[in-house]
Amino acid sequence: MSDSSRRQFLAGAATLSAAAAVGTAQAGQICSDLPPVVHKVYFWLKNPTSTEDRDQLIAGLKTLGAISTVQGIHVGVPASTEQRDVVDNSYQVSELLLFANAADQDAYQIDPIHLKFVEQCSHLWSKVVVYDSIAV
Amino acid sequence: MSDSSRRQFLAGAATLSAAAAVGTAQAGQICSDLPPVVHKVYFWLKNPTSTEDRDQLIAGLKTLGAISTVQGIHVGVPASTEQRDVVDNSYQVSELLLFANAADQDAYQIDPIHLKFVEQCSHLWSKVVVYDSIAV
């Protein structure tokens, strides 16, 4: 079983088991301990109002989930939470990837799938900010 | 069963089932579809070199996992990933919370546990930046 298939299988088994246990759990709503390393990226598009550019970037980011060291992925846009002065919602697209350790995140950076994403999508953004955090 | 107990039970059931399925899965390493709303916060301490202040903030942040609408939590510090000019590792502490929807994140903001955290810890930081994202 490939790493990708195994992850999908694991996800399915975990979701089904937990849903059966209580009968009310929703798929995709179960996330116990997160992997320790979180790679968080925010993108500002060169053309901030272009839904075409935004969607191309989103599609590109979603390919990153196939990289073997990626243990979880969330591709998003600013959420409609309450507006507060500490909230930065000026970016157009966000990416969140989960890793077992910092070395796996470093390996992800040079994975061919990631390099292809950068090659095909980096012309879309004018600014990118990255925060890498490890659990304490 | 309380919401908190149910979440712990769900987490345990999911982990055990998936681990049994392949025999090699590690606890805490399984995270299938993430809940759609991710609340990401970065803190810069007034006293950036004070491990006492940092640890007080970390302890305060960890209390937020008990809030009923929180579906996942990660409290971290900058990871030792490769240094690149797009990486901001100037913050001291990070927080990541997962929610089912934006309304649950709004409810979290006024939860007594969150208000107590702000009351007890807000003197520790000089700057905070928040990014709220919803899956696409």
Interface residues (C-beta under 8 A of the other chain):
Chain A: R6 F9 L10 A11 G12 A13 A14 T15 L16 S17 A18 A21 V22 A25 A27 G28 Q29 I30 C31 S32 D33 L34 P35 P36 V37 V38 H39 K40 Y42 I58 Q71 G72 I73 H74 V75 G76 V77 P78 A79 S80 T81 E82 R84 V86 V87 D88 N89 Y91 S94 L96 L98 A100 A102 Q105 D106 Q109 V128 V129 V130 Y131 D132 S133 I134 A135 V136
Chain B: R6 F9 L10 A11 G12 A13 A14 T15 L16 S17 A18 A21 V22 A25 A27 G28 Q29 I30 C31 S32 D33 L34 P35 P36 V37 V38 H39 K40 Y42 I58 Q71 G72 I73 H74 V75 G76 V77 P78 A79 S80 T81 E82 R84 V86 V87 D88 N89 Y91 S94 L96 L98 A100 A102 Q105 D106 Q109 V128 V129 V130 Y131 D132 S133 I134 A135 V136
